[in-house]
């Protein structure tokens, strides 16, 4: 006995269901009833535009008939000529990609616009994407918002999420985080895990909506139950830190594990930490090694630094291995992590437990200094001043000391003041020297305080007054060091 039926399938986000009872009949019978496909083909040949659109998609996707873009183009064209919106959308799809016909973006947009104006929400969504991205037309975010709003009335999640993102970023509309959260809430209520997570974060942080940890937990749990790793991680964080729930290390561990098993690097890092400290779960150095290594392997710079320190210190979590430690420091450095860059530079430069490589050390000190790291700037200042690994260059030394000095490095402020006093690499300037010694002294440098006392005796009353008037302006130029490059978790 032979049964036939047309399956459920997806056409560019549109669910097309051919409802036909499965009919059983002898395979060899000349009187076998027509299949649903036969019926569609007959109606399409007879001029039925909806069936022409369906047949176009069948040929395009290769479902129940051979995949044939040229045949799809033929049937989409017939249906579009009769005014069918879905056929217009299909024809536009082919024209946008140049599949089965010559590429013609302008004509595709015309067809999509006609279909969109007929109420075809997929065409409205596609037009929104085209105007948002500037595909074949100048980007027009306001037009994108218009089409997304029309598409959103269909109840589909995609345009709702697009609108949420645009309101959140202020693209095509004035930035409105509250409105963005409102759109994400609509998508969340339709079961979209990503939107549920974003809504949970909004309740968790109180951004765009009143803070409510109970609702945050609710939405994170809904997303987490769908396997959304970031939501699982946030639940773990709430239990670990006691935010909106009682602190519960075991519950935190459970949710960290769920996310970590999906390669969520931040969760893997936290598991490595939890298993290596008295954090409410039994200490297990073997598990700490496993999870920290996984996080580091997944590119988490902080995990790479911790793993490197474990190898360098040899404290029991890892056997001491300086070479392996340098390997992980270098990986963090290559991601732009300044602490990793400075540590990589120092280890290469010193050759402590690894082959000494002065050029490599200088390279990483220079990279970190250019990224604004005051420690690297101070080290380069000292190296150029003393000719340690580089030719003596007092001008460069003073320049690096100054860069670190304006980032609150008291040692650099002290060394810069000394160079100003001696005229090394800069014009001699006892007044600026006094001012920098004063600032360094306030920052905790004892030698700087001694210089201040000595200069107070040496300078005239008029010079002292002038020097002290420089201090407020120099202090205003001093800023806190720039934050290190944050880790961005890209795993959901």
Beta strands, then each sheet from edge to edge (+ up, - down):
strand 1: 2-4
strand 2: 9-11
strand 3: 14-16
strand 4: 23-25
sheet 1: 1+ 4-
sheet 2: 2+ 3-
end
